Amino acid sequence: MTVEDNVATEAISSLAIRAAALDIALHTVQVSVRGEPVARAVSEPTGLDTPQRMYSISKTLTGLAIGLLADEGALSLDDPVMKHFPEMGPVHPWLEATTLRHMLAMRGPHRSTTYKRTDDSWLESYFRVPPTHPPGTVFTYDTSASYTLAALVERLSGTSLPDYLRPRLFDPLGLSPGLRFLTGPEGIAHGGSGLICTPRDLLRLAHLLLDDGNHDGVRLLPTDYLRAATSPQADTALQNSAAALRGGYGYQLWLPRPGWWLMFGLGGQLVYGNPARGLAVTVTADFQACPSGDRFIDDVIDLLIDPLVEGLDAGRALSGAHDTAVELPWPAPRHVAAHARPVAERYANVVDGRGPAELVLSLDDGGGRLTSAGGPAGADGRTAAGWDVELRFDRPVRTVVDDQPAVVTAGWTSPDILDVRCSLLGANLTTWRTRLAWAPDDTLSVQSQVFGETADHAWNFHTAYRAASGPVLHG
């Protein structure tokens, strides 16, 4: 290993330690300089070719599609959005004045996203929800604007957003053929949050932007649009989360520092670009279980990117380093082997209306299984899917939960407390944590928490159980 390797690997290790302290699942990290890989890190079973949802990184691709259509003469960025959706009229005068440029820069007329995830029509909501201010005045982060731009791409191109971009960007860059977008209720590509791709795809996209829209000597992106997209178009100083998000906004891109750009998706999907140094960094993660998760963006800058920049500025040419691989630990409850106890029991819920009706535990010193007979009833009266997970105290378990790939970890933190953590991967990143605590009278208390944009919040509950067939077999 060279000295240059140590700059990246030590920085990644520092970031991993910070993530573990915050209970953040750090999936992958990639670092490259002027197109050359420097270091990479993965947390098994995720990998650089494992597709997952990238959330608002979708917005950047939607913006690039708008830029391509403008370059092809299909639209102008100064077009009023109503020019392309006349059937939505009549609308408020502030909507009439809203241009595509306003929407790209998040300077539209709405204070926030206009639809709820369960609504039937996301597109129409953009035109029907009363605006709160004239366009072009303030920055307001609005995913419905990106969704409407995606609808415009599909309307003008006559095909889906990914199919429009595939021959223009995806195929020339060698992006994975499985790259796709989830769709909204109308069947429109969710250009604000629906991108599913691999971390390797993100790095190739970063290289394209760092190379000023060129790939293998061929220009794939219009120069004027890309330079405007990576230049300040909106003042974001009033953002109240990560400091990196207060540096400014271009076209569907954050600008954390002068000359830098950032793609940021819910949960910690990050693509940083520093054109002056040719530096690209990608991170995939899930920080939704962390109360101050957005500030992890600043941790990535402080612990990973700044040391890399300092190394480069000191003349430590990372582009000559080997591509060093690092293994990231999966978040897991603390396990004290001496506290592990055999449990073989069926438990009945003694608190009506909270949690599953029944739990079954079958554990030995190394692990076992946790199963529930059905799940809790949600506010709509629907019963959630139940648990059926393998537990291991010495390693993560790769499994499937709710038809999604998942990773389960568990540990005895005291003689009477068993903690279980489950991360759902793929199309909807979700973290589920539960604590099982035995009282002296053998009552089993269960505290369950779930974190995720699409999570079933019926799994947020506290309840209690009693052994269904006699004394609890533990201790």
Secondary structure, 3 states (H helix, E strand, C coil): CCHHHHHHHHHHHHHHHHHHHCCCEEEEEEEEECCEEEEEEECCCCCCCCCEEEECHHHHHHHHHHHHHHHCCCCCCCCEHHHHCHHHCCCCHHHHCCEHHHHHCCCCCCCCCCCCCCCCCHHHHHHHCCCCCCCCCCCCCCHHHHHHHHHHHHHHHCCCHHHHHHHHHHHHHCCCCCCEECECCCCCECCCCCEEECHHHHHHHHHHHHCCCEECCEECCCHHHHHHHCCCCECCCCCCCCHHHHCCECCCCECCCCCCEEEEECCCEEEEEECCCCEEEEEEEECCCCCCHHHHHHHHHHHHHHHHHHHHHCCCCHHHCCCEEEECCCCCCCCCHHHCCCEEEEEEECCCCCCCCEEEEEECCCEEEEEECCCCECCCCCECCCCEEEEECCCCEEEEECCEEEEEEEEEEECCEEEEEEEECCCCCEEEEEEEEECCCCCEEEEEEEECCCCCHHHCEEEEEEECCCCCCCC
